[in-house]
Amino acid sequence: MVGSAQQARRLARVARPTIRAGGQVGPMRRLGTAGGYRRFQTSVASSLIALVALAGLAPAWGDPSDGQSYGLDDAPSRYEILRVAVAPASPPLQFVDESGLPSGFLVDVVNAIGQAGGMAVALFPMDVPAAEEALAAGTVDAILGLPYSAGAHGPVAMSEPLLASAIAVVSIAGDERYADGVARLADGVLALTRDSPAYDFLKAIRAVRFNETRTPADALELLAVGRADAFLEDRVVAAYLLEGRGDADRYAMTSSYWLPVEYGMAVRAGDDYLLYRINQGLRDIKESGAYSAAHERWFDDSELAVRRRLRYAVLAFGVAASLFVLGGGGVFWWNRQLASRVRAGTAELRAANATLERLVGEAEDKKQLIAQILESSPRGLVTCDSGGVVSVCNVRGREIGLLDPDPVGRRYSEYPFLALFLPPERVARVLSGEVIPFDVSEWTRPDGARLNVRHGLYPLVDHERRIVGLIFSFEDHTSEQAMRVRLAEREKDEALGRIVAGVAHEIRNPLTSIKAFVELLPRKMGDPRFMREMGSVVPREVERMDKLIRDLIDFARPRKPVRTVVDIGALFGSCLSLAAPSLAKRGVTIGSEIEPGLRVSVDADQVRQCAMNFILNSADSVEALRSGAGAGFTGDGRLDILIRASSVANAARVEIVDFGCGIDAATLARVFEPFYTTKRGGVGLGLPLSKQYVEENGGRLEIRSAIGEGTVVAMEFPLEGR
């Protein structure tokens, strides 16, 4: 037996239980529709006496988690402790008040039961999931105010009802969508408390959308801020919360008795003796009037009076009806009442059934719409789960990929077309969340036809945004590709027309010089100075025409590239070494940042010619800036030209960056036009020819520039073996 001092110390270690040996401890609220709230406070002296009695009589006891017995060691038949879990935030049924003590109608009821049964009640505030775990672990004996719901709370036994109520629907005043109760709950977003009766009822209905919260007050706040269209909660809890708000007139309880609910006390399954004592105590306090007194303190007087008058009226009517039953009238009346209730229930069920049928029909319509869109799409669409099994394949997909028989339900690897475009490494990337954008690839069908297929891959996600497969979208790009080739040929023909005009202009200048010397030759045959000038000018002009003709031939009828696998970084490095001495004489500095091992398949001579052309153009731009032709030169000591080479995805990217005068937008738009040049003495074929070389080697060329900021020439070539 532990002494009183030790008992008091162990009491202090309890995780904030509230111990009551009957009576009321702490503030109480009374709910009314017109009178507002009134507070009640029981005698502090009574509370102190109860705690002192516990300190003197209770055995050693502690936190509910320690698993110890809470009965009296010396007199178990005289005094016992009932450990009860209470909800902390469901006023006015059960909640923790401003002073930190459990309060509410159900708290008063369980205290009265404990007093009637000779048990001290220890109250432990916790939410429903924690209370269920504590009950299963044996650290509490009962859960207060658990709603009756078959199978929802695990292996527990329920007491007789402590309170019968109903779930109400609260909406913004004037919103009539929920006046019929369950019939139109799917028309909006609902706010409700997790593990409440409304939550247990609605969570299995897929068409209903709701936001769940931990407390009823949080759920009401969702309605207040517009994140929900209706608030579902016990009608007395909802009324209590609404009267506590300054904007209560903004809301309306459109359906006060939508879902009946009864609250009881839950004990562990098999604990029949404790269940018997709780039920016996409940019957005792109802007979003694303690239950009615608690009900009157917490709920509206007028409503209680109406119920009392109704009860008396029913009692009086029952007496009269019993007399009428002797003559057979009672049976008739009872049948009428039953028929009326059956009709009302049938009408509500019919309305609910109509709503469900409408929702099912809408879901079926959406399903049919999606199926029609898939089947009428000009693109092929195939979806697979994470295991590689095809779940959807539309008609166009079967036509393009010759997917016969229908691949739905089969592994995509059984079909050559799908296996080609869905290699394991691409599938793994998509299943990890990567989106592979559209690309164009050539595919030779078994019948020998060649198709240009434009295709892309996307992750397939479920309603919880989890990746469960992939979507393969593709289309026959052959006709469009052929049209592009024809357009390119037409553009080339137009370019040749411009070239002819340019050639005539470029050849006329050297021919004019040659013609002048030829006409003067008979008269100045013996003039040494004339002969020296002719020997210098004529060969130079002939060489100029020869180069022009060679470039023109290369542009108009380029030779087929002779590709070999080369290290693109090493190739540009050799160009840098070749150009560095001449650039140094011009005062232009050049450097490189080259990633090794970038192997590509190109014509080395053509790419080298492009590189030298770009490097010399960059040097001219730097000199133009220094001579004052540009603006913004700072002379900060950085390199004038930088060559960078690195891998980007499956390509090698080479950039020639200069910090020269830059190119304005109008000029940049025309740099690839044949015979367009801004250089004195330039022909205007260097950049068009370089672009042609890059594209013929499977690459891509782009130029970015701005006045005063320099120029970036970027080339990309597919990496070999990737």
C-alpha positions in Angstrom: 0.0 0.0 0.0 1.5 3.4 -1.1 1.3 6.3 1.4 -0.6 9.5 0.6 2.5 11.6 -0.2 3.7 9.0 -2.7 0.2 8.8 -4.2 0.1 12.6 -4.6 3.4 12.5 -6.5 2.2 9.8 -8.8 -1.0 11.7 -9.4 1.2 14.6 -10.6 2.8 12.4 -13.2 -0.5 11.5 -14.9 -0.6 12.9 -18.5 -3.2 15.6 -17.6 -6.1 13.4 -16.7 -9.1 15.0 -15.0 -10.3 12.9 -12.0 -13.8 13.3 -10.9 -15.7 11.3 -8.2 -19.1 12.6 -9.2 -20.4 16.1 -9.4 -19.2 18.9 -11.7 -15.7 20.3 -12.0 -14.8 23.2 -14.3 -16.9 25.7 -16.3 -20.0 24.6 -18.3 -21.8 26.2 -21.2 -25.4 26.1 -21.9 -26.6 26.3 -25.5 -29.7 28.3 -26.4 -31.2 29.8 -29.5 -32.1 33.1 -28.0 -30.6 33.3 -24.5 -27.0 32.8 -25.7 -24.5 31.2 -23.2 -24.5 31.1 -19.4 -21.6 29.7 -17.4 -21.9 27.4 -14.4 -19.2 26.8 -11.8 -19.5 24.1 -9.1 -18.2 24.5 -5.7 -14.4 24.6 -5.6 -14.6 23.1 -2.1 -16.4 20.1 -3.5 -13.7 19.6 -6.2 -10.9 19.9 -3.6 -12.6 17.4 -1.3 -12.9 14.9 -4.2 -9.2 15.2 -5.1 -8.2 14.9 -1.5 -10.4 11.8 -1.2 -8.7 10.3 -4.2 -5.2 11.2 -2.9 -6.1 9.4 0.3 -8.0 6.4 -1.1 -6.7 5.8 -4.6 -3.9 3.2 -5.1 -0.6 4.0 -6.8 -1.5 4.9 -10.3 0.1 6.7 -13.2 0.0 7.6 -16.9 -2.5 5.5 -19.0 0.4 4.3 -21.1 2.1 2.4 -18.2 -0.4 -0.5 -18.3 -0.9 -0.6 -14.4 -4.2 -1.5 -12.6 -6.3 1.4 -11.5 -8.5 -0.4 -8.9 -8.1 0.1 -5.2 -5.7 -2.4 -3.7 -7.2 -2.3 -0.2 -10.9 -1.9 -1.0 -11.7 -2.9 -4.6 -15.4 -3.3 -3.9 -15.7 0.1 -2.4 -13.9 2.4 -4.9 -12.5 2.0 -8.4 -11.1 4.3 -11.1 -12.7 4.3 -14.6 -10.2 5.6 -17.2 -12.1 7.3 -20.0 -10.8 8.9 -23.3 -12.7 12.0 -24.2 -12.6 14.0 -27.5 -11.0 17.5 -26.9 -12.9 19.5 -29.5 -16.6 18.6 -29.9 -18.5 21.2 -27.9 -21.0 21.1 -26.3 -20.8 17.2 -26.1 -17.2 16.9 -25.0 -14.3 19.3 -25.2 -11.5 20.9 -23.2 -12.5 24.3 -21.9 -10.5 27.5 -21.4 -9.1 26.3 -18.0 -7.8 23.1 -19.6 -10.4 20.7 -18.1 -12.7 18.3 -20.0 -16.2 19.6 -20.1 -19.5 19.0 -21.9 -22.8 17.1 -21.6 -21.3 13.7 -22.2 -18.6 14.5 -19.6 -21.3 15.3 -17.1 -23.1 12.1 -18.0 -20.1 9.8 -17.5 -19.3 11.6 -14.2 -22.8 10.9 -13.0 -22.5 7.3 -14.1 -19.3 7.0 -12.1 -20.9 8.5 -9.0 -23.9 6.2 -9.4 -21.7 3.1 -9.8 -19.1 4.1 -7.1 -16.3 4.7 -9.5 -13.9 7.7 -9.8 -13.6 8.9 -13.4 -10.2 9.8 -14.9 -10.6 11.7 -18.2 -7.9 11.7 -20.8 -8.4 14.1 -23.8 -7.3 12.5 -27.1 -8.7 12.1 -30.6 -10.5 9.1 -31.9 -7.6 7.2 -33.5 -5.4 7.7 -30.4 -8.3 6.6 -28.2 -8.9 3.5 -30.2 -5.2 2.6 -29.9 -5.3 3.3 -26.1 -8.4 1.1 -25.7 -6.8 -1.7 -27.6 -3.6 -1.4 -25.6 -5.5 -1.4 -22.3 -4.3 2.1 -21.2 -7.9 3.4 -21.1 -11.1 1.5 -20.1 -13.6 3.2 -22.3 -14.0 5.8 -25.1 -16.7 8.4 -24.4 -19.2 9.6 -27.0 -18.2 7.1 -29.8 -21.0 7.0 -32.5 -22.6 3.7 -33.3 -21.1 2.5 -36.6 -20.9 -1.2 -37.5 -17.3 -2.3 -37.9 -15.9 1.3 -38.1 -14.1 1.2 -34.7 -12.7 -2.3 -34.5 -13.4 -4.9 -31.9 -15.3 -2.9 -29.3 -18.6 -3.3 -27.4 -21.0 -0.3 -27.2 -23.1 0.8 -24.3 -26.7 1.9 -24.4 -27.0 5.3 -26.1 -25.9 8.3 -24.0 -27.5 10.7 -26.5 -29.5 10.4 -29.7 -28.9 13.2 -32.2 -28.6 13.7 -36.0 -26.1 15.0 -38.5 -27.1 18.4 -39.9 -26.1 20.1 -43.1 -25.0 23.7 -42.7 -24.6 25.9 -45.8 -24.4 29.6 -46.7 -27.8 31.2 -46.1 -29.8 31.2 -49.4 -28.1 28.1 -50.8 -31.0 25.6 -51.3 -28.9 22.8 -52.9 -28.8 20.8 -49.6 -32.4 21.3 -48.4 -33.2 17.7 -49.4 -30.4 16.2 -47.4 -28.5 13.5 -49.1 -30.1 14.0 -52.5 -27.7 16.7 -53.8 -24.5 16.2 -51.6 -22.5 15.5 -54.8 -23.2 19.1 -56.1 -20.5 20.7 -54.2 -17.5 20.3 -51.8 -18.3 19.2 -48.2 -16.4 20.0 -45.1 -16.5 17.5 -42.3 -14.5 16.1 -39.4 -12.3 13.0 -39.8 -13.7 9.9 -38.1 -17.1 11.5 -37.6 -20.4 9.6 -38.5 -20.7 11.8 -41.7 -17.1 10.9 -42.7 -17.7 7.2 -42.2 -20.9 7.4 -44.3 -19.6 9.5 -47.2 -16.0 8.2 -47.6 -17.3 5.1 -49.6 -19.2 7.3 -52.1 -16.7 8.2 -54.8 -18.9 10.9 -56.4 -18.9 13.0 -53.2 -16.0 15.5 -52.8 -15.1 16.6 -49.3 -12.3 18.2 -47.3 -11.6 16.5 -43.9 -10.3 18.3 -40.8 -9.3 17.3 -37.3 -12.0 19.4 -35.5 -15.5 20.6 -36.2 -14.4 24.2 -35.8 -11.8 23.8 -38.5 -14.4 22.2 -40.8 -16.8 25.2 -40.2 -13.9 27.6 -41.0 -13.5 25.9 -44.5 -17.1 26.8 -45.2 -16.5 30.3 -43.9 -13.5 31.0 -46.1 -15.2 29.5 -49.2 -13.2 26.3 -49.5 -16.4 24.2 -49.0 -20.0 24.5 -50.0 -21.5 22.8 -46.9 -20.5 21.8 -43.4 -21.7 18.4 -42.1 -21.7 17.9 -38.3 -23.8 16.8 -35.3 -26.7 19.3 -35.1 -26.0 20.3 -31.5 -22.2 20.8 -32.2 -23.0 22.8 -35.3 -25.5 25.0 -33.5 -23.0 25.6 -30.6 -20.2 26.6 -33.1 -22.5 28.9 -35.1 -23.8 30.8 -32.0 -20.1 31.3 -31.0 -19.4 33.2 -34.2 -20.2 36.9 -34.9 -21.5 36.1 -38.4 -24.0 33.4 -37.4 -26.7 35.0 -39.6 -24.6 34.2 -42.6 -25.3 30.5 -42.3 -28.4 28.3 -42.4 -28.9 24.7 -41.1 -30.7 23.5 -44.2 -31.1 19.9 -43.1 -31.2 19.3 -39.3 -31.9 15.6 -39.3 -30.1 14.3 -42.4 -28.3 11.3 -40.7 -29.5 10.0 -37.3 -26.6 9.2 -34.9 -26.4 7.8 -31.4 -23.5 8.2 -29.0 -22.4 5.6 -26.5 -19.4 4.5 -24.6 -17.1 1.9 -26.2 -15.3 -0.7 -24.1 -13.0 -3.6 -25.3 -14.9 -6.5 -26.8 -15.5 -9.1 -24.1 -15.4 -6.6 -21.2 -19.0 -7.5 -20.4 -18.8 -6.7 -16.6 -17.7 -3.1 -17.3 -20.3 -2.7 -20.0 -23.0 -3.9 -17.5 -21.9 -1.4 -14.9 -21.9 1.5 -17.4 -25.4 0.5 -18.7 -26.7 0.1 -15.1 -25.3 3.5 -14.1 -26.9 5.1 -17.1 -30.3 3.6 -16.2 -29.8 4.8 -12.6 -29.1 8.4 -13.5 -32.0 8.5 -15.9 -34.3 7.3 -13.1 -32.8 9.7 -10.6 -33.2 12.7 -12.8 -29.4 13.4 -13.0 -29.4 12.8 -16.7 -32.3 15.2 -17.3 -30.6 17.8 -15.1 -27.4 17.6 -17.2 -29.4 17.8 -20.4 -31.2 20.9 -19.2 -27.9 22.6 -18.2 -26.3 22.1 -21.6 -29.2 22.4 -24.1 -31.9 24.9 -24.9 -34.6 25.2 -22.2 -37.3 25.9 -24.8 -36.4 22.8 -26.8 -36.4 20.7 -23.6 -39.8 22.1 -22.7 -41.1 21.3 -26.1 -39.8 17.8 -25.8 -41.3 17.5 -22.3 -44.7 18.7 -23.5 -44.4 16.4 -26.5 -43.6 13.5 -24.2 -46.6 14.3 -22.0 -48.8 14.7 -25.0 -47.6 11.4 -26.4 -48.2 9.8 -23.0 -51.7 11.2 -22.8 -52.3 10.1 -26.4 -51.0 6.7 -25.5 -53.5 6.4 -22.7 -56.3 7.4 -25.1 -54.9 5.2 -27.8 -54.7 2.2 -25.5 -58.4 2.6 -24.8 -59.0 3.0 -28.5 -56.9 -0.2 -29.2 -59.5 -2.1 -27.2 -62.0 -1.3 -30.0 -59.5 -2.0 -32.8 -58.7 1.7 -33.5 -55.2 1.4 -32.1 -54.2 -1.2 -34.7 -55.5 0.9 -37.5 -53.6 4.0 -36.2 -50.4 2.0 -35.8 -50.6 0.7 -39.3 -51.1 4.2 -40.6 -48.0 5.4 -38.8 -46.0 2.6 -40.1 -47.2 3.1 -43.6 -46.3 6.9 -43.3 -42.8 6.1 -42.1 -42.3 3.5 -44.8 -43.5 6.0 -47.5 -41.2 8.7 -46.2 -38.2 6.3 -46.0 -39.1 4.9 -49.5 -39.2 8.5 -50.9 -35.8 9.3 -49.4 -34.3 6.1 -50.7 -35.9 6.7 -54.1 -34.3 10.2 -54.2 -30.9 8.8 -53.1 -31.2 6.1 -55.7 -32.1 8.6 -58.4 -29.0 10.7 -57.4 -26.8 7.7 -57.6 -28.2 6.6 -60.9 -27.6 10.1 -62.2 -24.0 10.1 -61.0 -23.4 6.7 -62.5 -24.9 7.9 -65.8 -22.7 11.0 -65.8 -19.6 8.8 -65.1 -20.6 6.5 -68.0 -21.1 9.5 -70.3 -17.7 10.8 -69.5 -16.2 7.3 -70.1 -17.9 7.1 -73.5 -16.7 10.7 -74.4 -13.1 9.8 -73.6 -13.4 6.6 -75.6 -14.8 8.5 -78.6 -12.0 11.1 -78.4 -9.4 8.3 -78.3 -10.9 6.4 -81.2 -11.3 9.6 -83.4 -7.9 11.0 -82.7 -5.5 11.3 -85.7 -2.7 10.2 -83.4 -1.9 6.8 -82.2 -2.3 6.4 -78.4 -1.0 3.5 -76.3 -0.9 3.3 -72.5 0.9 0.7 -70.5 1.1 -0.1 -66.9 4.4 -0.2 -65.0 4.7 -3.9 -65.8 4.6 -3.3 -69.6 1.0 -4.6 -70.2 -1.0 -2.5 -72.7 -4.2 -1.1 -71.2 -5.4 1.2 -74.0 -4.7 1.3 -77.8 -6.9 3.3 -80.2 -7.7 2.5 -83.8 -5.2 4.9 -85.3 -2.4 3.4 -83.2 -3.2 -0.1 -84.5 -3.2 1.2 -88.1 0.1 3.0 -87.9 2.0 0.3 -86.0 0.3 -2.7 -87.6 -0.6 -3.8 -84.1 -2.6 -7.0 -84.9 -4.0 -8.7 -82.9 -5.3 -5.9 -80.5 -2.4 -5.4 -78.0 -4.7 -4.6 -75.0 -4.0 -7.0 -72.2 -0.7 -8.1 -73.8 2.9 -7.0 -73.2 4.1 -4.3 -75.6 7.4 -6.1 -76.2 5.4 -8.7 -78.2 5.0 -6.1 -81.0 8.0 -4.9 -83.1 6.7 -1.4 -83.5 6.2 -0.8 -79.7 9.4 -2.6 -78.8 11.4 -0.3 -81.2 10.0 2.9 -79.7 9.8 1.8 -76.1 13.3 0.5 -75.3 13.8 -0.4 -71.6 16.0 2.6 -70.8 13.3 5.1 -72.2 10.6 3.3 -70.3 12.6 3.5 -67.0 13.1 7.3 -67.5 9.4 7.9 -68.0 8.4 5.7 -65.0 10.8 7.9 -62.9 8.8 11.0 -63.9 10.6 12.3 -67.0 8.7 13.6 -70.0 10.4 12.7 -73.3 9.3 15.3 -75.9 8.3 14.7 -79.4 11.0 13.5 -81.8 10.8 12.2 -85.4 12.3 8.7 -86.3 12.2 6.6 -89.4 10.5 3.2 -89.2 10.5 0.5 -92.0 7.3 -1.5 -91.8 7.3 -5.3 -92.5 5.6 -4.5 -95.8 8.7 -2.4 -96.8 7.0 1.0 -96.5 9.1 3.7 -94.8 7.4 6.0 -92.3 8.6 9.1 -90.5 7.0 8.6 -87.0 6.7 11.6 -84.7 6.5 10.3 -81.1 6.6 11.3 -77.5 6.4 9.6 -74.0 4.7 10.8 -70.9 4.1 9.4 -67.4 0.7 8.0 -66.6 -0.6 9.0 -63.2 -3.6 8.0 -61.1 -6.0 10.2 -59.1 -3.4 10.4 -56.3 -0.7 11.7 -58.8 1.3 8.4 -58.5 3.0 7.2 -61.6 1.4 3.9 -62.6 2.5 3.6 -66.2 3.3 5.5 -69.4 1.5 7.1 -72.4 3.0 6.6 -75.9 1.7 9.2 -78.4 2.7 8.9 -82.1 1.6 9.9 -85.6 2.6 9.3 -89.2 4.7 12.2 -90.1 5.7 11.0 -93.6 3.5 13.3 -95.7 4.4 16.3 -93.6 8.1 15.4 -93.9 7.8 15.1 -97.7 6.1 18.5 -97.9 8.9 20.0 -95.9 11.5 18.6 -98.3 9.5 20.0 -101.2 9.3 23.4 -99.5 13.1 23.3 -98.8 13.7 22.5 -102.5 11.5 25.4 -103.5 13.3 27.7 -101.1 16.6 26.5 -102.5 15.4 27.3 -106.1 14.5 30.8 -104.9 17.9 31.1 -103.3 19.5 30.1 -106.6 17.7 32.9 -108.3 19.1 35.3 -105.8 22.5 33.6 -106.3 22.4 34.2 -110.0 21.9 37.9 -109.5 24.6 37.9 -106.8 27.1 36.0 -109.1 26.5 38.5 -111.9 27.4 41.3 -109.6 30.4 39.6 -108.0 31.8 38.5 -111.3 31.3 41.9 -113.0 33.8 43.6 -110.7 36.8 41.5 -111.4 35.9 41.2 -115.1 35.8 45.0 -115.3 39.3 45.2 -114.0 40.6 42.4 -116.4 38.8 44.0 -119.3 40.5 47.4 -118.6 43.9 45.9 -118.6 43.2 43.9 -121.8 42.1 47.0 -123.6 45.2 48.9 -122.6 47.6 46.1 -123.3 48.3 46.9 -127.0 49.2 50.5 -126.2 51.2 49.9 -123.0 52.9 46.7 -124.0 56.3 48.3 -123.4 55.3 50.1 -120.1 57.1 48.1 -117.3 54.9 49.7 -114.6 51.7 48.8 -116.4 52.9 45.2 -116.9 53.8 44.8 -113.2 50.3 46.1 -112.2 48.6 43.8 -114.7 50.7 40.8 -113.5 49.5 41.6 -109.9 45.9 42.5 -110.4 44.7 40.1 -113.1 45.8 36.8 -111.3 44.2 38.1 -108.0 40.9 38.9 -109.7 41.0 35.5 -111.5 41.6 33.8 -108.1 38.7 35.8 -106.7 36.4 34.6 -109.4 37.6 31.0 -109.1 36.9 31.0 -105.3 33.5 32.5 -105.9 32.7 29.8 -108.5 34.0 27.0 -106.1 31.8 28.3 -103.2 28.9 28.6 -105.5 29.3 25.0 -106.8 29.6 23.8 -103.2 26.4 25.6 -102.2 24.3 24.7 -105.2 25.6 21.1 -105.7 27.3 20.1 -102.4 29.3 16.9 -102.4 28.0 14.1 -100.3 29.6 14.2 -96.8 32.1 11.4 -96.1 31.4 10.7 -92.5 33.8 9.2 -90.0 33.7 9.0 -86.2 35.8 11.7 -84.8 36.3 13.4 -81.4 34.5 16.7 -82.0 36.4 18.4 -79.2 39.8 17.4 -80.7 38.6 18.6 -84.1 37.8 22.1 -82.8 41.0 22.0 -80.7 43.0 21.6 -83.9 41.2 24.5 -85.5 42.0 26.6 -82.5 45.7 25.7 -82.8 45.7 26.5 -86.5 44.1 29.9 -86.0 45.8 31.0 -82.8 49.1 32.4 -84.4 47.3 34.6 -86.9 44.8 35.8 -84.3 47.7 36.6 -81.9 49.2 38.9 -84.6 45.9 40.7 -84.7 45.8 41.0 -80.9 42.8 38.6 -80.5 43.0 36.1 -77.6 41.3 32.7 -77.9 40.8 29.8 -75.4 38.8 26.6 -75.0 36.8 24.6 -72.4 36.4 21.2 -74.1 35.0 18.0 -72.6 37.0 15.0 -73.9 35.4 11.9 -75.5 32.7 13.6 -77.5 32.6 11.2 -80.5 30.3 12.1 -83.4 29.9 10.9 -87.0 30.7 13.8 -89.4 32.7 14.8 -92.4 35.8 16.2 -90.7 36.8 18.5 -93.6 33.4 20.2 -93.8 33.1 20.7 -90.1 36.7 22.0 -89.9 35.8 24.5 -92.7 32.8 25.7 -90.7 34.8 26.0 -87.5 37.5 28.2 -89.2 34.8 30.3 -90.8 33.1 31.0 -87.5 36.5 31.7 -85.7 37.5 34.2 -88.3 34.1 35.9 -88.2 34.5 36.2 -84.4 37.9 37.8 -84.8 36.5 40.3 -87.3 33.7 41.2 -84.7 36.3 41.7 -81.9 38.4 44.0 -84.2 35.3 45.9 -85.2 34.5 46.5 -81.5 38.0 47.7 -80.7 38.1 50.1 -83.8 34.9 51.8 -82.6 32.5 50.1 -85.0 30.6 48.6 -82.0 29.8 49.9 -78.5 30.3 48.6 -75.0 33.9 47.4 -75.1 35.3 47.4 -71.5 38.7 45.8 -72.0 38.4 43.8 -68.8 41.1 41.3 -69.6 38.9 38.3 -70.5 39.3 36.1 -73.6 38.1 37.6 -76.8 36.9 34.2 -78.2 36.0 31.0 -76.2 35.4 27.6 -77.7 33.2 25.3 -75.4 32.4 21.6 -76.1 30.1 19.5 -73.8 27.5 16.8 -73.9 23.8 17.8 -73.7 21.3 14.9 -73.5 22.3 12.7 -76.4 24.2 15.3 -78.4 27.6 17.0 -78.5 27.2 20.8 -78.3 30.0 23.1 -79.5 29.8 26.9 -78.9 32.1 29.6 -80.3 31.5 32.6 -78.1 33.0 36.0 -78.9 32.8 39.3 -77.0 32.8 41.4 -80.1 30.5 44.1 -81.4 27.5 41.8 -81.8 24.8 41.7 -84.5 21.6 43.6 -84.6 18.2 41.8 -84.9 17.5 42.8 -88.5 20.9 41.6 -89.7 20.7 38.4 -87.6 17.5 37.5 -89.3 19.3 37.5 -92.7 22.7 36.0 -92.0 21.9 32.8 -93.7 20.7 34.4 -97.0 23.2 33.8 -99.9 25.2 36.9 -100.9 23.9 38.9 -97.9 27.0 40.4 -96.2 27.9 43.4 -94.1 31.7 43.0 -94.7 33.6 45.1 -97.1 34.8 42.8 -99.8 32.7 39.9 -98.5 30.7 37.6 -100.8 28.0 36.4 -98.4 28.3 32.7 -98.9 30.3 31.7 -95.8 27.4 31.4 -93.3 24.9 29.8 -95.7 27.5 27.3 -96.8 28.4 26.5 -93.1 24.8 26.0 -92.2 24.4 23.6 -95.1 27.5 21.6 -94.0 26.3 21.3 -90.4 22.8 20.1 -91.4 24.1 17.7 -94.0 26.2 16.1 -91.2 23.1 15.6 -89.1 23.7 18.6 -86.9 21.8 21.8 -86.0 23.2 25.4 -86.1 21.9 28.4 -84.2 23.3 32.0 -83.7 22.5 34.3 -80.8 23.7 37.8 -80.7 23.1 41.3 -79.4 24.7 44.7 -80.1 27.5 45.3 -77.5 27.2 41.8 -76.0 28.9 39.6 -78.5 27.8 36.5 -80.4 27.3 32.8 -79.7 27.5 30.3 -82.6 26.2 26.9 -81.3 26.4 23.6 -83.2 24.9 20.2 -82.0 25.7 16.8 -83.4 24.3 13.4 -82.3 26.7 11.5 -80.1 27.8 8.2 -81.6 26.4 5.1 -79.9 23.6 6.9 -77.9 
